[in-house]
């Protein structure tokens, strides 16, 4: 787990949270923060990734019809099945209430902004 061993602290939205099988807002489990500062790396929603399940080097979005990698676990699973290293099949054509995507927002790199002439 991103925080180390599972303990008695509520660290992720899993079946142990007993909140009636639903996702929660990012940040509801601050004790589950990863060392890098990322939240909800396990539990809540399984992360639907762009790379193909059978050939992880292939990363061409959802256009090739192949199953994609699902990472982590969701509110449907207990602590034994939600490790960040968990990897399973995800069908991008199948809607599931426990699939999600991870959006990353970062500040622009100053050297790139100045090279483009941004102010």
C-alpha positions as CSV (number, residue, x, y, z in Angstrom):
1,X,0.0,0.0,0.0
2,X,1.3,3.5,-0.6
3,X,1.4,4.3,3.1
4,X,3.0,0.9,4.2
5,X,1.1,-1.8,6.1
6,X,-2.7,-1.8,6.4
7,X,-3.6,-0.9,10.0
8,X,-6.7,0.2,12.0
9,X,-6.7,3.8,10.5
10,X,-9.3,4.5,7.7
11,X,-6.9,4.9,4.7
12,X,-9.0,3.9,1.7
13,X,-12.5,3.5,0.4
14,X,-12.8,-0.3,0.4
15,X,-15.6,-2.6,1.6
16,X,-14.2,-2.2,5.1
17,X,-15.3,1.5,5.0
18,X,-18.9,0.3,4.9
19,X,-20.3,3.4,3.0
20,X,-22.7,1.4,0.9
21,X,-20.8,0.7,-2.3
22,X,-20.1,4.2,-3.7
23,X,-17.1,6.3,-4.6
24,X,-16.0,9.3,-2.5
25,X,-14.4,12.6,-3.3
26,X,-10.6,12.6,-3.7
27,X,-9.0,13.4,-0.4
28,X,-11.6,11.9,1.9
29,X,-8.9,9.5,3.2
30,X,-5.9,11.8,4.0
31,X,-4.3,9.0,6.1
32,X,-3.9,7.0,2.9
33,X,-1.6,9.5,1.1
34,X,1.3,8.1,-0.8
35,X,4.8,9.2,-0.1
36,X,4.8,11.3,-3.3
37,X,1.6,13.1,-2.1
38,X,-0.9,11.3,-4.4
39,X,-4.3,10.5,-2.9
40,X,-6.6,7.5,-3.4
41,X,-4.0,5.3,-5.1
42,X,-5.9,2.3,-3.7
43,X,-9.6,1.9,-3.1
44,X,-12.3,4.2,-4.3
45,X,-12.1,3.6,-8.1
46,X,-10.0,1.3,-10.2
47,X,-7.8,3.3,-12.5
48,X,-8.4,2.5,-16.2
49,X,-5.0,3.0,-17.9
50,X,-4.2,3.5,-21.6
51,X,-1.7,0.6,-21.9
52,X,-2.9,-2.7,-23.3
53,X,-3.3,-5.5,-20.8
54,X,-1.5,-8.1,-22.9
55,X,1.2,-5.8,-24.3
56,X,1.8,-3.0,-21.7
57,X,4.2,-1.2,-24.1
58,X,1.3,-0.5,-26.5
59,X,-0.1,2.9,-25.4
60,X,-2.5,4.1,-28.1
61,X,-5.5,5.1,-26.0
62,X,-8.7,3.2,-26.6
63,X,-8.6,3.1,-30.4
64,X,-7.3,-0.5,-30.9
65,X,-10.1,-2.4,-29.1
66,X,-7.8,-4.3,-26.8
67,X,-8.4,-4.7,-23.1
68,X,-6.6,-2.1,-21.0
69,X,-4.8,-2.3,-17.6
70,X,-6.9,-1.7,-14.5
71,X,-4.8,-0.6,-11.5
72,X,-5.6,-0.5,-7.8
73,X,-8.9,-1.5,-6.4
74,X,-12.3,0.0,-5.7
75,X,-15.0,0.4,-3.1
76,X,-16.3,-3.0,-4.3
77,X,-13.2,-4.8,-3.0
78,X,-11.7,-5.5,0.4
79,X,-8.2,-4.5,1.6
80,X,-6.7,-7.8,0.2
81,X,-7.5,-6.8,-3.4
82,X,-6.8,-3.1,-3.6
83,X,-3.0,-2.8,-3.6
84,X,-1.6,-0.2,-5.9
85,X,0.3,-3.0,-7.6
86,X,-2.9,-4.8,-8.4
87,X,-3.3,-5.3,-12.2
88,X,-6.4,-6.6,-14.0
89,X,-8.3,-6.4,-17.3
90,X,-10.3,-3.4,-18.1
91,X,-12.7,-3.2,-21.1
92,X,-12.9,0.5,-22.2
93,X,-16.2,-0.3,-24.0
94,X,-17.8,-1.5,-20.8
95,X,-19.1,1.1,-18.3
96,X,-18.6,0.3,-14.7
97,X,-19.3,2.3,-11.6
98,X,-16.0,1.4,-10.2
99,X,-13.7,2.5,-13.1
100,X,-12.1,5.8,-13.1
101,X,-9.1,7.7,-14.6
102,X,-6.4,9.6,-12.9
103,X,-5.9,13.2,-13.9
104,X,-2.6,14.9,-13.1
105,X,-2.3,18.6,-13.1
106,X,1.2,20.2,-12.7
107,X,2.6,23.6,-12.9
108,X,4.3,24.4,-16.2
109,X,8.1,23.9,-16.3
110,X,9.6,27.3,-16.3
111,X,12.3,26.5,-18.9
112,X,9.7,25.3,-21.4
113,X,7.4,28.3,-20.8
114,X,10.3,30.7,-21.4
115,X,11.4,28.8,-24.6
116,X,7.9,29.2,-26.0
117,X,7.8,32.9,-25.0
118,X,5.1,32.5,-22.4
119,X,4.8,35.3,-19.8
